[in-house]
Amino acid sequence: MTSNLHSPERQLIELRIEHADLDAWIDRLADESPVDQLMLQRLKKRRLALRDAMARLEAALDPKEPA
């Protein structure tokens, strides 16, 4: 059971959830007036890092077959 908690599939799910949460947070923050540009920039940077991490995990889980 412990190995399942740290499996790449589980990590990918957690990254997707965090990415979706950040999307919602960024949308709410962008609608506020005045907009906290520094916070918005930091959240977008974190979201991009999550997207990169998800891409790496997806590539590791589903490697492309050689042509």
N, C-alpha and C positions, 0 to 999 in steps of 0.2 A: 504494500500500500504506500509506503514511504517513497519508493521509486516513482510511483505514479504522480506524486505531488510535485516532483521536480523534472518530469518528463518534458521533452521539447514541445509536445503537443499542448500540454498544460501551460507552459510558458507562453506559447503563441496565443492561446486564449486570453491569458491575463494581459498580454500586451495589447491585444485588440480591444479589450474592455477599457484599459487605461487610455488608449487612443480615442475611443468614442467619448469617454468622459472629458478628455481635453478638448475635443471638437465642440462639445456642448458648452464648456466653460469659456472657450474663446468666443463663441457666438454671443453668449450673454455679456461678456466683457466688452465686446465690440459695440453692443447696443447701448451701453451706458454712456452717460454724458457727465463729465468729461471722461474721455477714454484714457486709461493708464497705459500709455504706449510702451513703457518699459516692461510692465507685466505681460502685456500682449505679445511683445517680441520674445520674451523668455518662454512663454507657453507655446508659441509657434515653433521655437527651436527644439523644445522638448518633444513636441508632436512629430517633428521631422526625424528626430533621433529614434523615436519609437517606430516610425514607418521603416527606417533603415534596419532596425533590429528585427522587425517582422519579416522583411524581405530576406534577411540572412537565414532566419529560422525556416521560412518556407522553402528556400533553396536547399537547405540541409535535409529537410524532411522529404522533399520531392525532387531529387537530383535529376537533371536532364540526361537522357541517354545519349551517348556519343553517336554522332551521325555516321 
